[in-house]
C-alpha cells in the first residue's frame, strides 16, 4: 500500500509533455499495440487544443506486472522441461541443455529489460519527444497520413509473419511430443517464450519507428538546404498568428508562420493558384538569404542530434542485449539444423529451422538498416551544404553561416551505438556473420567430441 502511494505521488509530480498532431497521428498505431503488451506506460490525451502525454500509474503497474509474470513463467517452463530428463522436449542431450538455457534466458532478459526499461528512462524519453516537438515547430512534415499507413502495414506484416512462424514451431514440437507421455504439457510450458518473442519483435518495431521519425525530419532539412530552393524566391503560406523571431530565428514580417520553412517544400514547383494556398493564410515572398534562416536550420540539426543522443541512452542497453540475443539465436539455430540433418532428418523441421534463421537475420537487418539510412541521409545533407559553399560566390553573412553549418555537421557524430560498444551500421552484419561462423564451428566440434567419447 505504501508502495502504491509512493508511485501515486511520483506520478502526480510528473510533468505533462505536449506533442504535435504530426507525432500523435503517426504514433497512434504503434502506441495502441505497445500499450496492450505493456510497452508504453503513458497516457495520451487532449487538453483543449493541445495533445499531451504523461505517465499513467495504471499502465505503469500493468507494464511491470506483465514483465514479471512473463519472465517467471518462462523460467518455470524451462525448469519443468529440464527436470523431465529423457522425456524433455528440447533438452535430451547435455549440450542441448546449455544451448536451450542460453537461448531462452537471453530472450527473457531482453523482454524484461525492454518492458521495465521504458518507465525507468522516462526523463530521457521526454527529452527526445521535446526535441522532436521543437523541430516540428520549425519544419513541416506533410506525409503524416502516409507514415501512419506505413507504420500500420509494417507492424501488421511483422506481427503476422512472427505469429505464423511461432504457430509452425509450436505445432512441430507438439507433433514430436506425441511419442512421449505428458510431453504435450511440457511443450505448452514454452508458450510464454513465444509471447516473449512477439514482445521483442514489437520492441524492435518501436526502435525502427523512432529512427524513421528522425530520418524523415532530416530528409526535410536536406531538401531545405538544396541550392536551388535557397537561391530562388518562393511563395509560401503564413498564418495570421505571428510568431516572433525568437522561436524561428527569422526577422518579423518576412516569415511569420509556425511552419514557414516547411511550406517552402510544399510550394516549390507549384503554380501560385488558390488551390495551393491554405484558407485564411496570407502569401509572402521568402528568400533564405535575406534572414538568419541558416541559423534556424542549424538549430533544427542540433535538435535532431540531441534526439539521436537520447535514443542511444534509452535504447542502448536494449540494443546491446537484442543484438546479443540475435547472435546467440544465429548460433543455436544452425546448430540444431546440423544435428537434425545428420540425425532425425525431418524435412518439416529442417524447413522450420531455415525459416527461423531467416527470421533472426531479418531482426538484425531491422536494427541495422534504419540506422544506416539515417547516416546516408546525413551524408546527403552534408553534400547539399557543400554545394552551397562551392557555388556561392564572394563572402558575406550567408556564406559564413553556411560554412558554420558545414563545420557543425562535419564535427557532429550522429552515430547509433549499442552502449558505445558497437556502431550500428552495415559493417555490423559482417561482424556478426564472422562471429556466428566461428562459434558454430566450435559448437559442432564439441558435438563431434562428445559423440567420439560416447563411442
C-alpha positions as CSV (number, residue, x, y, z in Angstrom):
1,X,0.0,0.0,0.0
2,X,2.9,2.4,0.8
3,X,4.5,1.5,-2.5
4,X,1.3,2.3,-4.3
5,X,1.0,5.6,-2.5
6,X,4.7,6.4,-3.3
7,X,4.0,5.7,-7.0
8,X,0.9,7.8,-6.9
9,X,2.8,10.8,-5.5
10,X,5.6,10.3,-8.0
11,X,3.1,10.2,-10.9
12,X,1.4,13.3,-9.7
13,X,4.7,15.2,-9.8
14,X,5.3,14.0,-13.4
15,X,5.3,16.9,-15.9
16,X,3.0,16.7,-18.9
17,X,4.7,16.8,-22.2
18,X,2.9,18.5,-25.2
19,X,3.2,16.7,-28.6
20,X,2.3,17.8,-32.1
21,X,-0.6,16.5,-34.1
22,X,2.0,15.0,-36.5
23,X,3.6,12.9,-33.8
24,X,0.2,11.8,-32.4
25,X,-1.1,10.8,-35.8
26,X,1.9,8.7,-36.9
27,X,2.5,7.1,-33.5
28,X,-1.1,6.1,-32.7
29,X,-1.0,2.5,-34.2
30,X,2.3,1.7,-32.6
31,X,1.1,3.1,-29.3
32,X,-2.0,1.0,-29.2
33,X,-0.2,-2.3,-29.8
34,X,2.6,-1.4,-27.4
35,X,0.2,-0.4,-24.7
36,X,-1.6,-3.9,-24.9
37,X,1.8,-5.6,-24.5
38,X,2.8,-3.4,-21.6
39,X,5.5,-1.5,-23.6
40,X,4.1,2.1,-23.4
41,X,3.1,3.1,-19.8
42,X,2.0,6.6,-20.9
43,X,-1.5,8.1,-21.3
44,X,-2.1,10.3,-24.3
45,X,-5.0,12.8,-24.0
46,X,-6.2,16.1,-25.4
47,X,-6.1,19.2,-23.2
48,X,-8.1,21.8,-25.2
49,X,-6.3,22.3,-28.5
50,X,-3.1,20.6,-27.1
51,X,-2.2,16.9,-27.2
52,X,-0.4,15.8,-24.0
53,X,1.2,12.6,-22.8
54,X,2.0,11.7,-19.2
55,X,3.0,8.6,-17.2
56,X,0.0,6.6,-16.2
57,X,0.0,4.8,-12.8
58,X,-2.3,2.0,-14.1
59,X,-0.2,1.4,-17.2
60,X,3.0,1.7,-15.2
61,X,1.9,-1.1,-12.8
62,X,0.5,-3.1,-15.7
63,X,3.8,-3.0,-17.5
64,X,5.8,-4.3,-14.5
65,X,3.2,-6.9,-13.8
66,X,3.3,-8.3,-17.3
67,X,7.1,-8.3,-17.3
68,X,7.5,-10.1,-14.0
69,X,4.7,-12.6,-14.8
70,X,6.0,-13.4,-18.2
71,X,9.6,-13.8,-17.1
72,X,8.7,-16.0,-14.1
73,X,6.5,-18.3,-16.4
74,X,9.4,-18.6,-18.9
75,X,11.8,-19.7,-16.1
76,X,9.2,-22.1,-14.7
77,X,8.6,-23.7,-18.0
78,X,12.3,-24.0,-18.7
79,X,13.0,-25.7,-15.4
80,X,10.0,-28.0,-15.9
81,X,11.3,-29.2,-19.2
82,X,14.8,-29.7,-17.8
83,X,13.6,-31.8,-14.9
84,X,11.8,-34.1,-17.3
85,X,15.2,-35.7,-18.2
86,X,14.9,-38.1,-21.1
87,X,11.3,-37.1,-21.7
88,X,12.4,-33.5,-22.2
89,X,11.2,-31.7,-25.3
90,X,14.3,-29.7,-26.1
91,X,17.0,-30.8,-23.6
92,X,17.6,-34.5,-24.1
93,X,21.3,-34.1,-24.8
94,X,23.8,-32.4,-22.4
95,X,24.9,-29.8,-25.0
96,X,21.3,-29.1,-25.8
97,X,20.7,-28.1,-22.2
98,X,23.3,-25.3,-22.3
99,X,22.2,-24.2,-25.7
100,X,18.5,-24.1,-24.8
101,X,19.2,-22.3,-21.5
102,X,21.2,-19.6,-23.3
103,X,18.6,-19.3,-26.0
104,X,15.6,-18.9,-23.6
105,X,17.2,-16.9,-20.8
106,X,18.7,-14.2,-23.1
107,X,15.2,-13.7,-24.7
108,X,13.6,-13.5,-21.2
109,X,16.2,-10.9,-20.1
110,X,15.6,-8.9,-23.3
111,X,11.9,-8.8,-22.7
112,X,12.3,-7.8,-19.0
113,X,14.8,-5.1,-20.0
114,X,12.6,-3.7,-22.7
115,X,9.5,-3.7,-20.7
116,X,10.9,-2.4,-17.4
117,X,13.5,-0.1,-19.0
118,X,10.8,2.0,-20.7
119,X,9.3,3.6,-17.5
120,X,12.8,4.0,-15.8
121,X,14.0,6.0,-18.8
122,X,11.1,8.3,-18.8
123,X,13.1,11.5,-18.4
124,X,15.3,10.8,-21.4
125,X,12.4,9.8,-23.5
126,X,10.6,13.0,-22.7
127,X,13.7,15.0,-23.8
128,X,13.6,13.1,-27.0
129,X,10.0,14.0,-27.6
130,X,10.6,17.6,-26.7
131,X,13.3,17.9,-29.3
132,X,11.0,16.4,-32.0
133,X,8.3,18.9,-31.0
134,X,10.8,21.8,-31.3
135,X,11.8,20.6,-34.7
136,X,8.2,20.3,-35.8
137,X,7.6,23.9,-34.8
138,X,10.1,24.9,-37.4
139,X,9.8,22.5,-40.3
140,X,6.7,21.0,-41.8
141,X,6.0,17.3,-42.5
142,X,3.2,16.8,-45.0
143,X,3.3,13.0,-45.1
144,X,1.8,12.1,-41.7
145,X,-1.1,10.1,-43.1
146,X,1.3,8.1,-45.4
147,X,3.6,7.5,-42.5
148,X,0.7,6.3,-40.4
149,X,-0.3,3.8,-43.1
150,X,3.4,2.7,-43.4
151,X,3.7,2.0,-39.7
152,X,0.4,0.1,-39.7
153,X,1.5,-2.1,-42.7
154,X,4.9,-2.7,-41.2
155,X,3.6,-3.5,-37.8
156,X,0.8,-5.8,-39.2
157,X,3.2,-7.6,-41.5
158,X,5.8,-8.2,-38.8
159,X,3.2,-9.5,-36.3
160,X,1.6,-11.8,-39.0
161,X,4.9,-13.3,-40.0
162,X,6.1,-13.7,-36.4
163,X,2.8,-15.3,-35.3
164,X,2.8,-17.7,-38.3
165,X,6.4,-18.8,-37.6
166,X,5.6,-19.3,-33.9
167,X,2.5,-21.3,-34.7
168,X,4.5,-23.5,-37.0
169,X,7.1,-24.0,-34.4
170,X,4.6,-24.9,-31.7
171,X,2.7,-27.4,-33.9
172,X,6.0,-29.0,-34.9
173,X,7.0,-29.6,-31.2
174,X,3.5,-30.9,-30.5
175,X,4.0,-33.4,-33.3
176,X,7.3,-34.5,-31.9
177,X,5.8,-34.8,-28.4
178,X,3.1,-37.3,-29.5
179,X,5.6,-40.1,-28.9
180,X,6.1,-39.2,-25.2
181,X,3.7,-39.3,-22.3
182,X,2.8,-35.8,-20.9
183,X,5.1,-34.2,-23.4
184,X,2.3,-32.0,-24.7
185,X,2.2,-30.4,-21.3
186,X,5.9,-29.6,-21.4
187,X,5.5,-28.1,-24.9
188,X,2.8,-25.7,-23.6
189,X,5.4,-24.6,-21.0
190,X,7.1,-22.8,-23.8
191,X,4.0,-20.6,-24.7
192,X,5.3,-17.7,-22.5
193,X,8.6,-18.0,-24.5
194,X,6.6,-17.5,-27.8
195,X,4.8,-14.5,-26.3
196,X,8.2,-13.0,-25.2
197,X,9.4,-13.3,-28.8
198,X,6.4,-11.3,-30.0
199,X,7.2,-8.6,-27.4
200,X,10.8,-8.4,-28.5
201,X,9.8,-8.0,-32.2
202,X,7.4,-5.2,-31.2
203,X,10.2,-3.5,-29.3
204,X,12.3,-3.6,-32.4
205,X,9.4,-2.1,-34.4
206,X,9.4,0.7,-31.9
207,X,13.1,1.3,-32.5
208,X,12.5,1.3,-36.3
209,X,9.8,3.8,-35.9
210,X,11.9,6.1,-33.7
211,X,14.8,6.1,-36.3
212,X,12.3,6.6,-39.1
213,X,10.9,9.6,-37.4
214,X,14.4,11.2,-37.1
215,X,15.2,10.4,-40.7
216,X,12.0,11.9,-42.0
217,X,12.9,15.2,-40.4
218,X,16.5,15.0,-41.5
219,X,15.2,14.4,-45.1
220,X,13.1,17.6,-44.9
221,X,16.1,19.5,-43.7
222,X,18.2,18.2,-46.6
223,X,15.5,19.4,-49.0
224,X,15.5,22.9,-47.4
225,X,19.3,23.1,-47.9
226,X,19.0,22.3,-51.6
227,X,20.8,25.0,-53.5
228,X,18.0,25.8,-56.0
229,X,15.5,26.0,-53.1
230,X,17.6,28.5,-51.2
231,X,18.5,30.7,-54.2
232,X,15.1,31.1,-55.6
233,X,12.3,33.2,-54.1
234,X,9.4,31.0,-53.2
235,X,5.7,31.6,-52.4
236,X,4.6,30.1,-49.1
237,X,1.7,30.2,-46.7
238,X,1.7,32.2,-43.4
239,X,-0.9,32.2,-40.7
240,X,-2.4,35.3,-39.3
241,X,-1.0,34.4,-35.9
242,X,2.5,36.0,-35.9
243,X,5.5,34.2,-34.4
244,X,8.4,36.3,-33.2
245,X,12.0,35.7,-34.4
246,X,12.9,34.2,-31.0
247,X,11.3,30.9,-31.8
248,X,12.2,30.7,-35.5
249,X,15.3,32.9,-35.8
250,X,13.7,34.9,-38.7
251,X,13.1,38.6,-39.0
252,X,9.5,39.6,-38.2
253,X,7.4,40.4,-41.3
254,X,9.4,38.0,-43.6
255,X,8.2,34.8,-42.1
256,X,5.5,34.7,-39.5
257,X,4.0,31.2,-39.7
258,X,4.7,28.3,-37.4
259,X,5.8,26.1,-40.3
260,X,7.1,28.7,-42.7
261,X,10.3,26.9,-43.6
262,X,8.4,23.7,-44.3
263,X,5.9,25.4,-46.5
264,X,8.8,26.1,-49.0
265,X,8.9,22.4,-49.7
266,X,5.2,22.1,-50.4
267,X,5.0,25.1,-52.7
268,X,8.3,24.6,-54.6
269,X,7.5,24.0,-58.2
270,X,3.8,24.6,-57.8
271,X,1.8,27.3,-59.5
272,X,0.6,30.0,-57.2
273,X,-3.1,29.3,-57.6
274,X,-5.7,29.4,-54.9
275,X,-5.8,25.6,-54.5
276,X,-2.2,25.7,-53.3
277,X,-3.0,28.2,-50.6
278,X,-4.5,27.1,-47.3
279,X,-7.6,29.1,-46.4
280,X,-7.2,32.2,-44.2
281,X,-3.4,32.2,-44.9
282,X,-1.5,35.2,-46.3
283,X,1.1,34.9,-49.0
284,X,4.6,36.4,-48.9
285,X,7.8,36.2,-50.9
286,X,10.5,34.5,-48.9
287,X,14.2,34.1,-49.6
288,X,16.5,32.3,-47.2
289,X,19.3,34.7,-48.0
290,X,17.5,37.7,-46.6
291,X,17.4,36.5,-43.0
292,X,19.1,34.2,-40.5
293,X,17.3,31.1,-41.7
294,X,20.6,29.1,-42.0
295,X,21.0,29.5,-38.2
296,X,17.4,28.3,-37.8
297,X,18.2,25.2,-39.8
298,X,21.3,24.7,-37.7
299,X,19.0,24.8,-34.7
300,X,16.9,22.0,-36.3
301,X,20.0,19.9,-36.9
302,X,21.2,20.5,-33.3
303,X,17.8,19.3,-32.0
304,X,18.0,16.2,-34.2
305,X,21.5,15.5,-32.9
306,X,20.3,15.8,-29.3
307,X,17.4,13.4,-30.1
308,X,20.0,10.9,-31.5
309,X,21.9,11.1,-28.3
310,X,18.7,10.4,-26.4
311,X,18.0,7.3,-28.5
312,X,21.5,6.0,-27.7
313,X,20.8,6.5,-24.0
314,X,17.3,5.0,-23.6
315,X,17.8,2.2,-26.3
316,X,21.5,1.4,-25.8
317,X,21.1,-1.4,-23.3
318,X,18.2,-2.9,-25.1
319,X,20.0,-2.8,-28.4
320,X,23.1,-4.5,-26.9
321,X,21.0,-7.3,-25.4
322,X,18.9,-7.6,-28.5
323,X,22.0,-8.0,-30.8
324,X,23.5,-10.5,-28.3
325,X,20.2,-12.4,-28.4
326,X,20.3,-12.5,-32.3
327,X,23.9,-13.6,-32.1
328,X,23.1,-16.5,-29.8
329,X,20.0,-17.5,-31.8
330,X,22.1,-17.5,-35.0
331,X,24.5,-19.9,-33.3
332,X,21.9,-22.1,-31.7
333,X,19.5,-22.5,-34.7
334,X,22.1,-23.6,-37.2
335,X,23.5,-26.0,-34.5
336,X,20.1,-27.7,-34.2
337,X,19.8,-27.6,-38.0
338,X,23.1,-29.5,-38.4
339,X,22.1,-32.1,-35.8
340,X,18.7,-32.5,-37.5
341,X,20.3,-33.0,-40.9
342,X,22.7,-35.7,-39.6
343,X,20.1,-37.2,-37.2
344,X,16.3,-37.5,-37.5
345,X,16.3,-35.7,-40.8
346,X,12.7,-34.4,-40.6
347,X,12.0,-32.3,-43.7
348,X,9.4,-30.1,-42.0
349,X,11.6,-29.4,-39.0
350,X,14.6,-28.6,-41.3
351,X,12.4,-26.1,-43.2
352,X,11.2,-24.6,-39.9
353,X,14.8,-24.1,-38.7
354,X,15.7,-22.4,-42.0
355,X,12.7,-20.1,-41.5
356,X,14.0,-19.3,-38.0
357,X,17.5,-18.5,-39.4
358,X,15.9,-16.1,-41.9
359,X,13.8,-14.5,-39.2
360,X,16.8,-13.9,-36.9
361,X,18.6,-12.3,-39.9
362,X,15.6,-10.0,-40.5
363,X,15.7,-8.9,-36.9
364,X,19.3,-7.8,-37.3
365,X,18.6,-6.1,-40.6
366,X,15.6,-4.4,-38.9
367,X,18.0,-2.8,-36.4
368,X,20.9,-2.0,-38.7
369,X,19.2,-0.7,-41.9
370,X,17.3,2.2,-40.3
371,X,20.5,3.5,-38.6
372,X,22.4,3.1,-41.9
373,X,19.8,5.0,-43.9
374,X,19.9,7.8,-41.3
375,X,23.6,8.2,-41.8
376,X,23.2,8.1,-45.5
377,X,20.6,10.9,-45.3
378,X,23.1,12.9,-43.2
379,X,25.7,12.5,-45.9
380,X,23.3,13.8,-48.5
381,X,22.6,16.8,-46.3
382,X,26.4,17.4,-45.9
383,X,26.7,17.2,-49.7
384,X,23.9,19.8,-50.1
385,X,25.8,22.2,-47.8
386,X,29.0,21.6,-49.7
387,X,27.3,22.6,-52.9
388,X,26.1,25.8,-51.3
389,X,29.7,26.6,-50.3
390,X,31.0,25.7,-53.7
391,X,28.6,27.7,-55.9
392,X,28.3,30.7,-53.5
393,X,30.5,33.5,-54.9
394,X,32.1,36.1,-52.6
395,X,31.7,36.3,-48.9
396,X,29.0,37.8,-46.8
397,X,27.0,36.7,-43.8
398,X,25.1,34.0,-45.8
399,X,28.3,32.1,-46.8
400,X,29.7,32.5,-43.3
401,X,26.5,30.9,-41.9
402,X,26.7,28.0,-44.4
403,X,30.3,27.5,-43.5
404,X,29.5,27.3,-39.8
405,X,26.7,24.8,-40.6
406,X,29.2,22.7,-42.6
407,X,31.6,22.5,-39.7
408,X,28.8,21.7,-37.3
409,X,27.6,18.7,-39.4
410,X,31.2,17.6,-40.0
411,X,32.2,17.6,-36.4
412,X,29.0,16.1,-35.0
413,X,29.0,12.3,-34.7
414,X,25.4,11.2,-35.0
415,X,26.2,7.5,-34.7
416,X,23.8,5.0,-33.2
417,X,25.6,2.6,-30.9
418,X,24.8,-0.3,-28.6
419,X,26.2,1.1,-25.3
420,X,29.1,2.6,-27.3
421,X,30.4,-1.0,-27.7
422,X,29.4,-1.4,-31.3
423,X,28.4,1.0,-34.0
424,X,25.1,0.1,-35.7
425,X,25.7,0.1,-39.4
426,X,26.0,-2.4,-42.2
427,X,29.6,-3.3,-41.2
428,X,28.0,-4.9,-38.0
429,X,26.3,-7.5,-40.2
430,X,29.7,-8.8,-41.5
431,X,31.0,-8.8,-37.9
432,X,28.0,-10.9,-36.8
433,X,28.4,-13.3,-39.7
434,X,32.0,-13.9,-38.8
435,X,31.2,-14.4,-35.1
436,X,28.4,-16.8,-35.9
437,X,30.6,-18.9,-38.2
438,X,33.4,-19.1,-35.6
439,X,31.1,-20.1,-32.7
440,X,29.1,-22.5,-34.9
441,X,32.3,-24.4,-35.8
442,X,33.3,-24.6,-32.1
443,X,29.9,-25.9,-31.1
444,X,29.9,-28.6,-33.9
445,X,33.4,-29.6,-32.8
446,X,32.2,-30.1,-29.2
447,X,29.3,-32.2,-30.5
448,X,31.7,-34.4,-32.5
449,X,34.0,-34.7,-29.5
450,X,31.0,-35.8,-27.3
451,X,30.0,-38.4,-29.9
452,X,33.5,-39.8,-30.1
453,X,33.7,-40.1,-26.3
454,X,30.4,-42.0,-26.1
455,X,31.6,-44.4,-28.8
